[in-house]
Structures are given as structure tokens and as C-alpha cells.
Amino acid sequence: MSIPVRRISECFVKPHPFNQVSNQICHLTPWDIAMLSTHYIQKGLLFNKPATLVDQQYFMENLLEKLKHSLSLTLFHFYPLSGRLVTHKTQHPPSYTVSVDCNNSDGARFIYAALDVTISDLLSPVHTPSIFHSFFDHHEALNHDGHTMPLLSIQVTELVDGVFIGCSMNHSVGDGTSYWNFFNTWSQIFQAQSQAESHEYDVPISHQPLLNRWFPNKCSPPISLPFKHHDEFIGRSEETPLPRERIFHFSAESIATLKAKANSESNTTRISSFQSLSALVWRSITRARSPPSDQKTICRLAADNRSRMEPPLPEEYFGNCIHAVSAETTTGELLENGLGWAAWKLHMAVTNLNDRVVLEFLEGWLESPLIVQMGRFFDPYSVLMGSSPRFNMYGSEFGMGKAVAVRSGYANKFDGKVSSYPGREGGGSIDLEVCLLPHSMNALESDKEFMNAVSVFNNPLLF
């Protein structure tokens, strides 16, 4: 699909009412700082235009104005997203700190673009078209670029029969839980604003974000890093072959079958649905890659720390609060043993993550800060399960009904990255966005164990 996306207009949106926004510096935690050399979060929703449209131009003008107005009200609650990153250095004593200046910036970027394709053109191909990457701002940007780029950028792309709302959020400012809390709140304010015209600032929201950052004991912000220049910890990825992307759908019934099989093989009832599905993905991708039997292979899961802390942090905590748990074995062991064996290893990795483990990790990080480098952190024999089917993605509506699909941008994609989304029909169904090199994707698509678990989801909105 070689048709270019046309950028029609762009502007900046500030929190409203701006004079009531805090002008404080938002200090970054170890979890936040560790993300400085990774990409922004890029996720978006694809909507059908209303079927009864008479005046397309009026519809888009009205939609864009409502989106911008509701965004400004939303940023009042999530004001760090309207800021910029700032670095402060001193020589006596030596200090290097990175924070968010919540006040001294133009705000969030808002882009209106257009592309002359239909929803069917985008969703009908077996593999996800790369044109979706053009539906997001900040292509290839690293989070450290938030010193000069907006920490939040919204791109609304008009299609022939649909609208895609793509959001790029700086990953050093928040994680996936924070991202979807922002997106859901924006949707809630958008839908409420017609009733709130007389009290436009006072739109009640269901999940007020907690903006005060959490720091471990004996750690007083700002955190001084052992660097003199960002070149010491920021790494741009070398040109690598783009992975092929495909969405695989798993019905609730298929996942229940996997869970029953994994628990039966392990003689337990404790393995979760997602651990069972992750085990299937780990085994299947490893088999598709055909590495030597003694090759080490790792499956990593991005786990939310909020509920594991003592006392727990609320779901509304805004910032990064994630930890990568992993299971490791050899290719031979992984494939010689069954689904239940792999699922149990993942179950134990998740179960062993608790407050003590997190605090020990943070203590070690503070002694020797690690900035994640995507190219060095992941190897060609590993799998990383990111995002979460628990996120309320399809709950975000903007006057066009329920979204047709969730899609992502270029960011944080590499061979072996798997992102999990809730299935559109709900009920415990899951969509997996799998990124693999072409020869591995071909092998996965021919893998009987994997494809027997994949379900066909015929989206009625495409027909």
C-alpha cells in the first residue's frame, strides 16, 4: 500500500483551564528513567464513520473540535503529558538528572491527516499493512527525544469510510496502564462534554490519576545518574529487517481449552489463561525459528507491579510500574516437554514476583542504573509478551460507536515481540499482534499446534 498519508493541519493543545495547572517539576522514578532509550507507546483505535453521514466535511470539523476540546480538559488531569523532558547538570557536586517540566512547553500535538483507503483495505490483508505506522506521530522517536518533542501527540487520520485515532505517548512518563487510563478518560470526557457545556471544567471522571511519583525508601528525588552526556546511555537502533506483523485471534473457548490442557499436564489448577496462551506462543515461535536444541531461549512477560507492592499502589498510579519476569530453558527442553511444562515455568516466574523482588531490583538499579537498549536487551531466540488483554481498549468511544479494531505503530517492534489485546467481542477472547521475520512467520503459519488454537473472527462491520 504505497498511497501516502496527507497531513492537513496540526496545532498544540494545552490543559484547560491552564492557569490552574501545576507548574512543578515531575521527577522520574527508576522505572521511568530505564525507558529513556526505548520508543514511545503507539496505540490507536479504528472507527467506522456513521452510516447516515450527509455532510462529511461538517462531520470531521465537528469531530476534530470536540476531540481537541475534550483533550484539553483531559490534559488538566494528566498535565505531565503536556510538558517536556529537561536535563539538569552540575559539576560541583557532579549531578545529572532528567525530569518533566510540566509548564514550559507548547502542550500536546494534535494532527489531522487523511488517506484515501477504506477500512476493508486496511483489515482484509492477512498481514498488517505497514501503512498503519503512518497513522502515528513520532516515528522512530526515542523517549529521550521528549526534550524537544511533545510527550503526547494525537493523530486523527480520516479514511474513506472510517477514522483512526492514533496516540503516541512518551514511555518514560507512563506505562500501558497509564496510557489506557488516559485514553479511557479522554473518551469519558468527550462523551460527557455535551452535557457539561455550562460547567465545562467540571466533568467528573471515574479514575482520577495519581500523579505523585512513587520512590523507594532512602531514595530522594531527583535521581542523579552517573553520566555526563546522553550519548552514554541513548542508543539508536541499527537498520534491521522490519518484522512481518499479523493479528491472530483466539476465542474464549480456544483459550479455555489451552488452559485446561496446561493445568491437566501440570496436575494443577493454578495456571492462568494468559500463562497458557503465552506458553503456546513461546513453544510455537521457538519451533518456527528452528534453533539448535541446546540454544537458550527466554520468554519475558511485562508484569504490572501496582498490586504487588506493600502497600499496593492504586490502579490509577500514573507513571511506569512494570517489571519484566522471565522463564528460561533450552530449545530442546521446551519442545520435548508439553504445553503444561512451559506454562508452569511462566506461572512460577509470575508468582515469584512480589514486593521484596521489586525492591531488591530497585536497590540494585540505584547502585548501577540501567537504561534499556532494545537492540542489546533482546536476542533472536527470545519472545517478549507486551501490552495486556486486561486493558479497556474497546471501552474508548468518540461518538462513532465501538472501535472496529486496535492497531499499533512502528514503536517497540522487533522479531519476537508479541502484543496482547482484548478481542473485540470480549468475553475473554484475545488478539495477539505477532512480529516475526518473514521466514519465521511463514513457519508459524504452518505450525499445526498453533494454528489449531487460532480462531476465525469475522468482524461484521467489514461486510
N, C-alpha and C positions, 0 to 999 in steps of 0.2 A: 504494500500500500504506500505509494510514493506521493500522494497528494499532501502538500504542506499545510500545516495549521496556520491560519492567518490571525495575527494579533491585531485586534481592532482598537482597543483602548486599555489604559492602565491608570491607576491612581493609588493613593495611600489612604488607609483608614486608621484613625486613632480612636482610642477608647472614648466613650461618651457616657457621662459628662467628664471631659478631660480634666477640668480643674479640681476634681475630687480624686484623681488617681494618685497613688503614692509615687513619690519621686525617689524612693530609696534605691539603693544598690541591692540586687538579689545575688547573694553569694552561692557559688556552685558547690555541691557535695562531691565526694569521691566518685559516686555513681555517675554524676553529671560530667565531671571532668574526663572520666575514662572514655566518653563518647566523642571527644573533640575531633578525632580523626576519622570518624565514620560519616556516612551520609545522613541527610535529613530523612525524616519519615515522610513517605509519599503514599497516601491512600486516597481513594476517591469513590464517588458513587455515580452510577449511570442511571438517568431517569428518562422515562417517556415523556414527551410533550403531551399536554392534554389533547384528547382526540377531537374535541369540539372547537379547536382554535379557529378564530375568524381572522384576527389581525396578529400575525406573527411578530411584527416589529413592536407593537404595543406590549405583547406578552413578554418579550425579552427585556424591554426597557423597564417594565414594571417589576419583573423578577430581579433584575440587577440592582435596582434601587432598594428593594426590600432586603436583598442579601447584604448590601453594603450597610444599610441602617441597622439591621439585626446584628451584623458582625461588630459594629462599633459598640453596641450595647453589651455584646458578649465579651469583648476585649476589656470592658470595665471590670469584669470578674477575673479575667485571665491576663491582667495588664503586663506581666513579664513578656508575653508574646509580642507586644508592640515595641519592645526595646531592642537593644543591640548588645553584643558582647563587647567588653572592654578589658584590656590587659593593663595592669599597673606593675611597673618595675621600679625597684630601688636598688642602689649599690651598697648603701650603708644604713642598715644591715642589708645583705643580699636578699631580695624578695622578688617573686614572680607570681602574680595572681590573675585569675580570669574570673570575671563576674558578668552579671547582666545589668546594664544601665537601663532602668525601666522608663526613663523620662526623655533622654536626649536622643530622639530618633524621629523619623518621619512616620513611623507606625508600621502596620502590616500592608503588604502589597496586595492589590486586587486587580486581576487581569480579566478582560473579556476577549475571547477568541472564537474562531469559527472554523468548521471543517465540513466540507460537502460530502459526507458519508452518512449512511443510515446505521441504526443500532444493529441491524442484522449483519451489515458489512463487518462490524467490529466483533460480534459474538459468534457468528457462524463458523469461522475458521477453527480447525482443531487446535492449532497453536495460537497463543495470544499474540496479536499483531503488535509490533514494536511501536506503532503509531501512538499507543497509549502513553509511551514515555513523553510524548509532546504535549500531553494534557496536564503537565505539571511544570511549575517554575523550578528554578534551582537545579537544573540538570547537572549531575556530577558534582554538585557543590558539597563540600565537607562542612561539618558543623562549625569548625573554627572560622569558616568564611562568614559566620554571623557577625563578625566585627564590622563588615562593610555591607553585608546583605541583610534583608529583613529576616527576622527569626520566624516569621509566618508569612506565607504567600498563598493566596487563593487564586486559582484559575478556573473560570467558568467558560467551558467550551460548548458553543451551540452546534448541534448536528442537524441534519435534515429533519429528523423526527424525534430528536432527544436532546438532552442537556447533560453534560458531565461536569460535576463539581469536584475538582482536584485540590487537595490541600497538602502543602509542603511545610512541615513543622520541624524546627531545629531539635535534633535528638538530644542535645546537651541540656535543653530546657525541660524536656519531658519525655516519658516513655509511652508505650502503646495505650496503657490505661489512661494516662493524662490526655493523650491525643483524642481518644474517643469520648472522654468526658467533655472535652472542649467541643467536639463536633456535635455530640448529642445536645449540649447546652445551646449551641448556636441554633440548632434545629428547633429546640423548645421555644427560644425567644422569637425566632422567625414566625412560628405558628401562633404565638401569643400576641404579636405586635399589633394586629388589627384590633384586638380588644384593649390594648394598652396605650392607645394614642393619646388619651388625656393625661396619663401618668407614664410617659414613655421611658423614664429611667427605672421605674419600679416594676419590672417584670419579674415575678417570682420564678426561681429556678429550683429544680429538685435536688441537685447535687452541687452545692456551693464548694468550689475548690479550696483546699487548704494550701495557701501559698507559702507558709513558713517552712523553710527547708529544715530537714532533719539531719543532725550531725551526731556522730558517735561521741560518747563521753571523752573528755580530755582532748577534744578537737574543737578549737575555737576558730570560726571563720574570720577572714578568708584564708583558704589553704594556700600556703606558699609552695610552689613547685620548684624542683631542682633543675631549672632550665634558665638559659639566658636569651634564647630565641626560639620561636615556634618551629623553625626548621628541624629542631632536635626531636620533636615528637609528632609532627604532622607529616604523613606520608601519602602522596598521591599515587593511586593505583597505576601500575604499568598497563599498557594496552594488552588486554587479554580477550580471547574469543568470547563474544556475547553468548550466554547460555540460551537455550531454547526454553520457552515458557509454555506451560499448559495447565489448565484448571481441571482437576479430577474431582468428581462429585461422589460422595459417599452418603448413602441414605442412612437414616437412623437404624433401620433394620439390618443393614450390612454391618454397621459399626457394632450393634448388639451381638451379632454373630461372631465378630472378631473378638469382642470382649469375653464372650462365653468360652471360646476356644482357648484364649490365652490363659484364663483362670483355670480351666479344666486341666490344661497341660502342666500348669504350675501347682495344681492341687491347692488353690487358694480362692478367695473371693475379693481380694483387695486390689487387684489390678484395675485401673480405671479404663474407660472407653478411649480416652486420648492416648494413654500409655500403650494400649493395644494397637491403635492405629499407627502411632509413631514407630512401634516395633515392626509392623508390616512395611512401613516406608523405609526404615533403616535396612532391613534384610533385602528388600526388593531393589533398592538403589545400589546396594553393595553388589548384589548378584549381577545387575545390569552393567556395572563397571568392570567386572571380571578381574579383580586384582589377585595376586598370588595368595595362597591360603595362609601364609604367615604374615601378611600385611596387617598392620594395626589399623583399626577403624574405630571411629568415635561418633556417637550420636549425642548432640547437645540440645538441650531444651531451655528456652528462655523462661525462667520462673519468676513470678511476682513475689517480692519479699514482704509486702504490706501486712498480710495476715500472719506471717511467720515471726514478726518482731514481737518483743515483750517489753512493754505493752504493744499491741498491734497498731500499725498506722492505718488511718481510715482509707477507704477506697478512694476518697476524694483528694488524697495527698497528691499535689501537683509537683512533678519532678520525676527523676529516674529512681526506680526502686526495684531493679531487676538483677537477677543472678543467673549465670549460665551453669546448669548442672549437666553432668555428662556420664555416659556409660561407655566403657572401652573394652575391646576384645580384639581377637584376630578374625580375619575374614573366614578362615576355616571353622573356628568355633561358632561364629554367628550363623553360618549357613548349615552346619552339621546338626545344630540343635534347632528346636522348633520355635514357633512364634511365642509361646509362653515363656521360654527361657530368656529371649531378648526383652520381652515385656517386663519380666520380673527384674532384670537389671535396671531398666529405666524406672520402674516403680521404686526400687531401693534408692536410686540416685535422687529422686524427688523427695522421698520420705526422710532421707538423711539431711535435707536442707532445713535448718532451724535457726533460731536467733543466735546461738553460740557459733555456728558455722559462718553466718553472715558477719558477725562482729570480728571473728578471727580473720576473715578475708579483709575487712576494712582496716584492721590494725596492721596487717602486712602491707596493704596498699599505701597507707600513710607513711610507712617506713621506706617504701620504694614504689612511688607512683607509676602505674602502668596505663598508658594511653593505647586503646585497642587499635591495632593496624589490621585492616581487613585482609590484606594480602598475606600477612605473616601469621595471622591467628588461625586461619582455616587452611586445611590441606585437601588434596584432591580425593581423599578416601573417607572424608567425614561428611556428616549430614547435620544441618542446623535447622531445628524446628522453631520458627518465629511466629509472631502475632498470636492470636488466640481465638478459638471459636466462641469464647465467652463474651467477647466484646459485642456491644449492642450496635452493630453496624447498620442493619436494616431498620433500626428504630429512628434513624435520622431522615426526616422528610422536609421538603421545602416547597409545599404547595403542588407537587406533581405526583402525589401518591408514593407508594413504596418503591424503593430503587429496584431496577431490573438486575443490577449486578454490582459487585465490588471489584475494583481493579487497582493496581498499584503502578508506580512509576519505575524509573531506572534504578532508583536508590537501593543500596544494600543487596544487590542481586549478584550471585556468583554460583558456580557449579556446586550443587548440593544444598542450596538454600530452599527451604520449604516453608511457605507461609500458610497458616490455617485460618480460615474464615468460617463463620456460621453459614450453613446452607440457606438459600433464600426461603425455602418452605418451612424452615425452623424445625422444631420437634427433635432436636439433637443431631440433625444432619450436618455434615461438614464439607466444605470445599477446600481442597489443597492446591495451592499455587506452587508447582514444582519447577525448579530451574535446573536444567542439566545440559551438558554439552550434547550436541546433536546425536552422536553415536550412542551415548548412554540413554538418551531419551528414546531412541528407536528400540533399544533393548528393553527398556522398562515397559514400553507399549506392547511388547511381545511377551511379557512375563505373565504366565498364567495365574500364579497365585495373586499377584497384584491386580490384574485386570478383572479377575473373577470377583474381587471385592468392590470394584468401581461400579457405580450405578449410573444409569442414564437419567438425566434430569432434563425434560423437555419444558423449557420456560414458555408458558402460554402467551407471554407478552411478545414473543418473537413471531407469532404465527397469526 
